[in-house]
Amino acid sequence: MTDDLKERFDELRDEERRRVPPFTIRRRAARLSYRWVFALLLVVLLVVIRPHRTTFSEADLAAARSIGTWHPPTDVLLKGTIR
């Protein structure tokens, strides 16, 4: 009985081994995916690092200056309490 059971398990194991692709195919596919990830990372890095030139119009500069000189209406209240 145990010999028969052992033979059946051996047959199942052999059948399973025949169905599984060789390890080299899976390893090769993984290597290709690492190359794609590296290439994508390189492209993203080049896009982020490239120099950006920002130009402002005169209206943008005027708005920035007016914001810099603005004081809130409650600023008077704060000046009266701080000594």
Distance bins in CASP14 RR format, pairs under 12 A and 6 or more apart:
PFRMAT RR
TARGET T0000
AUTHOR 0000-0000-0000
RMODE 2
METHOD distances of the structure
MODEL  1
1 7 0 0 0 0 0 1 0 0 0 0 0
1 8 0 0 0 0 0 1 0 0 0 0 0
2 8 0 0 0 0 0 1 0 0 0 0 0
2 9 0 0 0 0 0 1 0 0 0 0 0
3 9 0 0 0 0 0 1 0 0 0 0 0
3 10 0 0 0 0 0 1 0 0 0 0 0
4 10 0 0 0 0 0 1 0 0 0 0 0
4 11 0 0 0 0 0 1 0 0 0 0 0
5 11 0 0 0 0 0 1 0 0 0 0 0
5 12 0 0 0 0 0 1 0 0 0 0 0
6 12 0 0 0 0 0 1 0 0 0 0 0
6 13 0 0 0 0 0 1 0 0 0 0 0
7 13 0 0 0 0 0 1 0 0 0 0 0
7 14 0 0 0 0 0 1 0 0 0 0 0
8 14 0 0 0 0 0 1 0 0 0 0 0
8 15 0 0 0 0 0 1 0 0 0 0 0
9 15 0 0 0 0 0 1 0 0 0 0 0
9 16 0 0 0 0 0 1 0 0 0 0 0
10 16 0 0 0 0 0 1 0 0 0 0 0
10 17 0 0 0 0 0 1 0 0 0 0 0
11 17 0 0 0 0 0 1 0 0 0 0 0
11 18 0 0 0 0 0 1 0 0 0 0 0
12 18 0 0 0 0 0 1 0 0 0 0 0
12 19 0 0 0 0 0 1 0 0 0 0 0
13 19 0 0 0 0 0 1 0 0 0 0 0
13 20 0 0 0 0 0 1 0 0 0 0 0
14 20 0 0 0 0 0 1 0 0 0 0 0
17 23 0 0 0 0 0 1 0 0 0 0 0
20 26 0 0 0 0 1 0 0 0 0 0 0
21 27 0 0 0 0 0 1 0 0 0 0 0
21 28 0 0 0 0 0 1 0 0 0 0 0
21 29 0 0 0 0 1 0 0 0 0 0 0
22 28 0 0 0 0 1 0 0 0 0 0 0
22 29 0 0 0 0 0 1 0 0 0 0 0
23 29 0 0 0 0 0 1 0 0 0 0 0
23 30 0 0 0 0 0 1 0 0 0 0 0
24 30 0 0 0 0 0 1 0 0 0 0 0
24 31 0 0 0 0 0 1 0 0 0 0 0
25 31 0 0 0 0 0 1 0 0 0 0 0
25 32 0 0 0 0 0 1 0 0 0 0 0
26 32 0 0 0 0 0 1 0 0 0 0 0
26 33 0 0 0 0 0 1 0 0 0 0 0
27 33 0 0 0 0 0 1 0 0 0 0 0
27 34 0 0 0 0 0 1 0 0 0 0 0
28 34 0 0 0 0 0 1 0 0 0 0 0
28 35 0 0 0 0 0 1 0 0 0 0 0
29 35 0 0 0 0 0 1 0 0 0 0 0
29 36 0 0 0 0 0 1 0 0 0 0 0
30 36 0 0 0 0 0 1 0 0 0 0 0
30 37 0 0 0 0 0 1 0 0 0 0 0
31 37 0 0 0 0 0 1 0 0 0 0 0
31 38 0 0 0 0 0 1 0 0 0 0 0
32 38 0 0 0 0 0 1 0 0 0 0 0
32 39 0 0 0 0 0 1 0 0 0 0 0
33 39 0 0 0 0 0 1 0 0 0 0 0
33 40 0 0 0 0 0 1 0 0 0 0 0
34 40 0 0 0 0 0 1 0 0 0 0 0
34 41 0 0 0 0 0 1 0 0 0 0 0
35 41 0 0 0 0 0 1 0 0 0 0 0
35 42 0 0 0 0 0 1 0 0 0 0 0
36 42 0 0 0 0 0 1 0 0 0 0 0
36 43 0 0 0 0 0 1 0 0 0 0 0
37 43 0 0 0 0 0 1 0 0 0 0 0
37 44 0 0 0 0 0 1 0 0 0 0 0
38 44 0 0 0 0 0 1 0 0 0 0 0
38 45 0 0 0 0 0 1 0 0 0 0 0
39 45 0 0 0 0 0 1 0 0 0 0 0
39 46 0 0 0 0 0 1 0 0 0 0 0
40 46 0 0 0 0 0 1 0 0 0 0 0
40 47 0 0 0 0 0 1 0 0 0 0 0
41 47 0 0 0 0 0 1 0 0 0 0 0
41 48 0 0 0 0 0 1 0 0 0 0 0
42 48 0 0 0 0 0 1 0 0 0 0 0
42 49 0 0 0 0 0 1 0 0 0 0 0
43 49 0 0 0 0 0 1 0 0 0 0 0
43 50 0 0 0 0 0 1 0 0 0 0 0
44 50 0 0 0 0 0 1 0 0 0 0 0
54 60 0 0 0 0 1 0 0 0 0 0 0
54 61 0 0 0 0 0 1 0 0 0 0 0
55 61 0 0 0 0 0 1 0 0 0 0 0
56 62 0 0 0 0 1 0 0 0 0 0 0
56 63 0 0 0 0 1 0 0 0 0 0 0
56 64 1 0 0 1 0 0 0 0 0 0 0
56 65 0 0 0 0 0 1 0 0 0 0 0
57 63 0 0 0 0 1 0 0 0 0 0 0
57 64 0 0 0 0 0 1 0 0 0 0 0
58 64 0 0 0 0 0 1 0 0 0 0 0
58 65 0 0 0 0 0 1 0 0 0 0 0
59 65 0 0 0 0 0 1 0 0 0 0 0
59 66 0 0 0 0 0 1 0 0 0 0 0
60 66 0 0 0 0 0 1 0 0 0 0 0
60 67 0 0 0 0 0 1 0 0 0 0 0
61 67 0 0 0 0 0 1 0 0 0 0 0
61 68 0 0 0 0 0 1 0 0 0 0 0
62 68 0 0 0 0 0 1 0 0 0 0 0
62 69 0 0 0 0 0 1 0 0 0 0 0
63 69 0 0 0 0 0 1 0 0 0 0 0
63 70 0 0 0 0 0 1 0 0 0 0 0
64 70 0 0 0 0 0 1 0 0 0 0 0
71 77 0 0 0 0 0 1 0 0 0 0 0
71 78 0 0 0 0 1 0 0 0 0 0 0
71 79 0 0 0 0 1 0 0 0 0 0 0
72 78 0 0 0 0 1 0 0 0 0 0 0
72 79 0 0 0 0 0 1 0 0 0 0 0
74 80 0 0 0 0 0 1 0 0 0 0 0
74 81 0 0 0 0 0 1 0 0 0 0 0
75 81 0 0 0 0 0 1 0 0 0 0 0
75 82 0 0 0 0 0 1 0 0 0 0 0
76 82 0 0 0 0 0 1 0 0 0 0 0
END
